[in-house]
C-alpha cells in the first residue's frame, strides 16, 4: 500500500520504504513522510534506499 492509499487510515505498525529519489520539493517530501509516519499507532520503521544520505532529505 502506498502512503497516499493509507491516508485517513491507522495501523499498529508501519514500514516505510523510502526510495533514494522522491519527486517534489522538500516540503512535499516532508508532508509525505509525516503522513506515512503518523499512520502508525505503536511503531514505525523507515528504510531508506541507497548508500549515501540523499540531498534535501526530509529526515533532516
Residue, then its C-alpha position, 0 to 999 in steps of 0.5 A: x500500500x502506498x502512503x497516499x492509499x493509507x491516508x485517513x487510515x491507522x495501523x499498529x505498525x508501519x514500514x516505510x520504504x523510502x526510495x533514494x529519489x522522491x519527486x517534489x520539493x522538500x516540503x512535499x517530501x516532508x508532508x509525505x513522510x509525516x503522513x506515512x509516519x503518523x499512520x502508525x499507532x505503536x511503531x514505525x520503521x523507515x528504510x531508506x534506499x541507497x548508500x549515501x544520505x540523499x540531498x534535501x532529505x526530509x529526515x533532516 
